């Protein structure tokens, strides 16, 4: 099978998965005729889709594709093969499912590390009452009213966009439209529609604060998902004519890389001092934010990163009930009951059940990779590679290993 035919079949395979699970294709900017063709087919058989993924994997070595493209497609097809087997009813152990999807092994965190994080938070929040109560009290001070949410998001977006344009560059015609929504399992969602345009939905139900909105906007838009989509459409898809990058598929290594780079976005364009920087923006809008304290609290909370993955493994690998998982999140992540139950709902969603790992392991892997860069390579140059290249987790780990 030649390279062009193999890539076309990969794209069709991804579109067929979307027939089985709505939302499996996160974005598609390729030939609309391919989507129409798939829509006019009979409903696909998931076992057949798994077999097609295996067939394409077997054909990759002789396809004539350059090594980075073969590596990317092999990772994606391995994930699709597992999704096909799961949808066909095969029982796959949860850790093996996650490994097939994302090229990482989910592991439990260290509760001693969590206790140390709680100690640090206690030092930052002196006073009476339990630690969760003191944290909730501080967080309530910078709550963003629902009717002010959109203007705050737009102000942050404009400020971050200016920085991204200067540091990384963006297509002249790119634009993000923001919508405020409710009754969703996530806090924010980027829908890339192509031609350098995104629609970003922000879920008002979760209760946003001035301290978390800079991360959310950086994650979804600048320099996160929207920026990555724009640069890869302009570069890999159009300039280099690599049609495999016209489709973005859920539950693939593509997602772990995207979520990791998005979670590191605020650090990449603002860095230390982002708290006071954001506080100035909010002050102009009449919203209070204790910038320096917020930044220090978020640094301490970073030690609790793997709590969410612990909860995921409890739910899907150990068979814990939702109440037990919610209590675990409340205990270690210090979150209120409503927020914990919202997070468990996300973990229960059939499409997103394994997805929490992308945030945990994606952030950990790419942070190490960004920090352990070669001498003479700037942090901006390193991050730009994430925006522009078809990297996969195994390749990132190989680069890290080579530097040991």
Secondary structure, DSSP 8 states (H G I E B T S, - for coil): --HHHHHHHHHHHHHHHHHHSTTSEEEE-S-HHHHHHHHTS----HHHHHHHHHHHHHHHTTS---HHHHHHHHHHHHHHHHHHHHHTT----HHHHHHHHHS-------HHHHHHHHHHHHHHS-SSS-HHHHHHHHHHTTB--GGGHHHHHHHHHHHHHHHHHHHT---TT-EEEEEEE-S-SSSEEEEEEETTEEEEEEEGGG--BHHHHHHHHHHHTSSSHHHHHHHHIIIIIIIS--GGGGEEESSSHHHHHHHHHHHTHHHHHT-TTHHHHHHHHHHHTT----HHHHHHHHHHHGGGTTHHHHHHHHHHTS---HHHHHHHHHHHH---HHHHHHHHHHHHSTTTTTTHHHHHHHHHHHHHHHHS--TT--HHHHHHHHHHS---HHHHHHHHHHT-
